[in-house]
Amino acid sequence: MSRKRAYRSKMRILADMMRAIQSEGEEGVGPTKILYAANLSHDRLTQYLDELIEKDLIREANPESDNRIYFLTEKGREFLREFVRMERFSEAFGIEI
């Protein structure tokens, strides 16, 4: 008997990445920690990091450097707060986001 695999939505993946960045606080976080915390392939990680930067949800310190470090922006912190509210709301109705 096969078990159906639940896939994460893009919004959940982005939130997981942002939570990984937030968990490191003011020190920021490198791409490897984000990759493991969000359980992503390197290609998807790169794609989503670019999107988060483009949307001003995260920022990259020293983009030209080999030692990339990511930080949440104020807009990113606000996104996470609202995402948590949406999670709670949808769970109250038994809906998974």
N, C-alpha and C positions, 0 to 999 in steps of 0.2 A: 504494500500500500504506500503510495507516494504522498508526501506531505507538501502542501502548497507553501511556497516561500513568499513571505511578505516583503515587498519592496518599499524602500523609503521614498518619500516624495522629495522632489528637488528642494523644496522649502525646508524639510527636515534635515537634509544633508547640509545645506547652507547654515542652518542653526547649529548643527553638531560641530561644524568647523568653527563657527564663531564662539561657541561655548569652550572649545579647546583653547582658543586665543584668550578668552576672558579668564579662564582658570589660571593662567600664568600671571595675571595682573599687570602691573606696570612694567615688568621686564620684557614683555612680548614673548613671542614663540616662533620657533623655526618651522619650516615646512614639514620636516619629518614627524614632529609631534602632532601636527595637524593631520597628517596623512594617517597615522596610526589611530588617533582618537576618533576620527571620522570614518575610518575603515574604507579608504578610497584607493584607487589605483593612482599612480603618479600622473597619468594623462588627465584624469578627471580632476585631481587636485589642482593642477595647473590651470585648467579651464575655469574651475570655480573660484580660485584665488583671483584670477584676472577679472571675473565678473564682480566679485565683492569689492575689489579696488575701484572698478569702473563706477559702481553704484555708491561709492564713498561710505561703505559699511566697515571697511578695514583700510589700513594704510600700511605701506611697506617702508621700513627704514632702510636707507642705503640701497636703493634698487640696482645700482650699478655694481655693488659689492657681491662677492660670492657668499657672504654670510647674511642671508636674508632673514629678517625678523619682522613679524607682523603684529600689529596692534589694532584693537577695536577703536573706531571713531565714536564720537557721541551719538551719531546717527545709528551706528551698529549696536550700541548699548540700548538705545531706544527700540530698535528692531527686536532684540532679544527679549526685552521686557514685554512687548506686545505679543510676541510669539508665545511666550509662557502663558499669557492671559488667554490666547486663542486655544492653546493646548488644554488648559483647564476647562474652558467653556465647552469645547467639543467632546472632551471626555465625560462631562456631565450628561451628555446626550448619547454617549456610546458611539461617537463618531471618531474615527482615527484620521489624523491629518498627516 
